[in-house]
């Protein structure tokens, strides 16, 4: 009251009282309220989508970790094979130089190669059934069929 009286005395306010509880919307306020309603709707849609995607994303992360482990074990097996291949090449060169009478023995797999192949086999047997490839193919149906589509942005 005191502030209103002072503003009237200065001449900023008219003599008639302003009812601040009366909701006479100007254009900006109406647009803001409308956009806030749209934002609430979109936020709810996004929460539903996030809830649907979270378990799928966790499964895919697990599958990625599994593939990385298998790839690392494959690299170890491949390194053992390349090492064995290099050794047999060098043995063949030496055997030609020594004599053709002694037939070279077939080199067995090293302990490292056997261990690497065994580890790979154990990992696949233990957790490979959790990640079938067909489960992680591109989906043929949309994930959000029962969730409302995005509302069109209406800028009034």
Wavefront OBJ file of the C-alpha trace (Angstrom):
o trace
v 0.000 0.000 0.000
v 2.705 2.411 1.011
v 4.652 1.761 -2.194
v 1.518 2.192 -4.303
v 0.753 5.511 -2.586
v 4.266 6.748 -3.238
v 4.072 5.690 -6.889
v 0.747 7.514 -7.250
v 2.234 10.607 -5.617
v 5.168 10.547 -8.055
v 2.761 10.045 -10.938
v 3.853 6.631 -12.097
v 0.598 4.896 -11.100
v -2.900 6.063 -11.947
v -5.501 6.567 -9.281
v -7.368 3.333 -10.068
v -6.072 0.264 -8.254
v -4.349 -2.572 -10.084
v -5.616 -6.024 -9.220
v -2.504 -8.190 -9.250
v -4.494 -11.407 -8.741
v -6.343 -10.846 -12.018
v -4.791 -12.954 -14.789
v -4.884 -10.802 -17.825
v -2.335 -12.509 -20.023
v -0.181 -10.645 -22.345
v 1.147 -12.363 -25.450
v 4.497 -13.361 -23.936
v 3.028 -14.927 -20.789
v 0.532 -16.961 -22.781
v 3.255 -18.214 -25.119
v 5.490 -19.131 -22.172
v 2.751 -21.125 -20.453
v 1.922 -22.907 -23.702
v 5.562 -23.819 -24.304
v 5.967 -24.987 -20.692
v 3.068 -27.419 -21.207
v 4.733 -28.701 -24.378
v 8.019 -29.057 -22.521
v 6.361 -31.119 -19.768
v 4.844 -33.450 -22.384
v 8.168 -33.841 -24.197
v 10.022 -34.427 -20.912
v 7.643 -37.266 -20.036
v 8.110 -38.822 -23.483
v 11.896 -38.601 -23.102
v 11.750 -40.262 -19.661
v 9.733 -43.150 -21.102
v 12.189 -43.548 -23.973
v 15.148 -43.457 -21.610
v 13.571 -46.160 -19.449
v 13.096 -48.305 -22.552
v 16.640 -47.735 -23.870
v 18.573 -48.232 -20.632
v 18.324 -52.059 -20.442
v 19.039 -52.365 -24.175
v 22.115 -50.151 -23.845
v 23.375 -52.188 -20.873
v 23.041 -55.407 -22.863
v 24.926 -53.894 -25.778
v 27.708 -52.650 -23.497
v 28.081 -56.154 -22.091
v 28.208 -57.590 -25.591
v 30.863 -55.039 -26.601
v 33.020 -56.009 -23.629
v 32.613 -59.699 -24.529
v 33.651 -59.003 -28.138
v 36.694 -57.040 -26.932
v 37.796 -59.937 -24.711
v 37.357 -62.434 -27.553
v 39.260 -60.146 -29.939
v 42.147 -59.882 -27.468
v 42.270 -63.655 -27.071
v 42.162 -64.042 -30.862
v 45.159 -61.707 -31.147
v 47.076 -63.833 -28.660
v 46.316 -67.014 -30.628
v 47.303 -65.270 -33.863
v 50.593 -64.091 -32.359
v 51.381 -67.647 -31.294
v 50.604 -68.878 -34.816
v 52.815 -66.202 -36.421
v 55.636 -67.052 -34.038
v 55.303 -70.748 -34.889
v 55.158 -69.960 -38.599
v 58.377 -67.907 -38.390
v 60.115 -70.736 -36.518
v 59.129 -73.353 -39.110
v 60.384 -71.091 -41.916
v 63.767 -70.671 -40.254
v 63.964 -74.415 -39.544
v 63.266 -75.208 -43.200
v 66.111 -72.955 -44.316
v 68.480 -74.572 -41.848
v 67.371 -78.075 -42.772
v 68.138 -77.449 -46.464
v 71.610 -76.325 -45.539
v 72.382 -79.263 -43.206
v 71.216 -82.332 -45.102
v 68.154 -83.679 -46.802
v 68.570 -87.046 -45.051
v 67.136 -85.927 -41.715
v 63.439 -85.143 -42.098
v 62.364 -82.153 -40.005
v 59.978 -82.979 -37.175
v 56.651 -81.261 -37.208
v 56.815 -78.635 -34.525
v 54.079 -79.000 -31.888
v 52.174 -76.061 -30.551
v 53.850 -74.093 -27.825
v 52.469 -73.975 -24.289
v 51.493 -70.317 -24.808
v 49.443 -71.176 -27.899
v 47.641 -74.000 -26.135
v 46.909 -71.780 -23.128
v 45.598 -68.952 -25.338
v 43.292 -71.292 -27.256
v 42.100 -72.888 -24.021
v 41.335 -69.493 -22.438
v 39.405 -68.443 -25.535
v 37.403 -71.660 -25.540
v 36.622 -71.341 -21.804
v 35.415 -67.730 -22.178
v 33.167 -68.665 -25.096
v 31.789 -71.696 -23.266
v 31.229 -69.771 -20.018
v 29.533 -66.587 -21.249
v 29.170 -66.887 -25.021
v 25.589 -68.125 -24.713
v 24.607 -64.798 -23.105
v 25.443 -62.888 -26.299
v 23.909 -64.629 -29.323
v 24.668 -62.630 -32.492
v 21.029 -62.525 -33.635
v 20.085 -60.714 -30.423
v 22.404 -57.836 -31.309
v 21.445 -57.389 -34.954
v 19.734 -54.190 -36.036
v 16.146 -54.196 -34.779
v 13.424 -54.796 -37.329
v 10.702 -53.127 -35.253
v 10.878 -49.756 -33.532
v 11.497 -49.720 -29.786
v 9.030 -46.915 -29.146
v 5.841 -48.259 -30.716
v 3.724 -47.797 -27.587
v 5.258 -44.446 -26.610
v 3.646 -41.308 -27.974
v 5.494 -39.640 -30.851
v 7.060 -36.224 -30.468
v 4.438 -33.508 -30.462
v 4.880 -30.872 -33.092
v 6.368 -27.672 -31.756
v 3.641 -25.088 -31.790
v 5.021 -21.571 -31.451
v 1.954 -19.413 -30.997
l 1 2 3 4 5 6 7 8 9 10 11 12 13 14 15 16 17 18 19 20 21 22 23 24 25 26 27 28 29 30 31 32 33 34 35 36 37 38 39 40 41 42 43 44 45 46 47 48 49 50 51 52 53 54 55 56 57 58 59 60 61 62 63 64 65 66 67 68 69 70 71 72 73 74 75 76 77 78 79 80 81 82 83 84 85 86 87 88 89 90 91 92 93 94 95 96 97 98 99 100 101 102 103 104 105 106 107 108 109 110 111 112 113 114 115 116 117 118 119 120 121 122 123 124 125 126 127 128 129 130 131 132 133 134 135 136 137 138 139 140 141 142 143 144 145 146 147 148 149 150 151 152 153 154 155 156
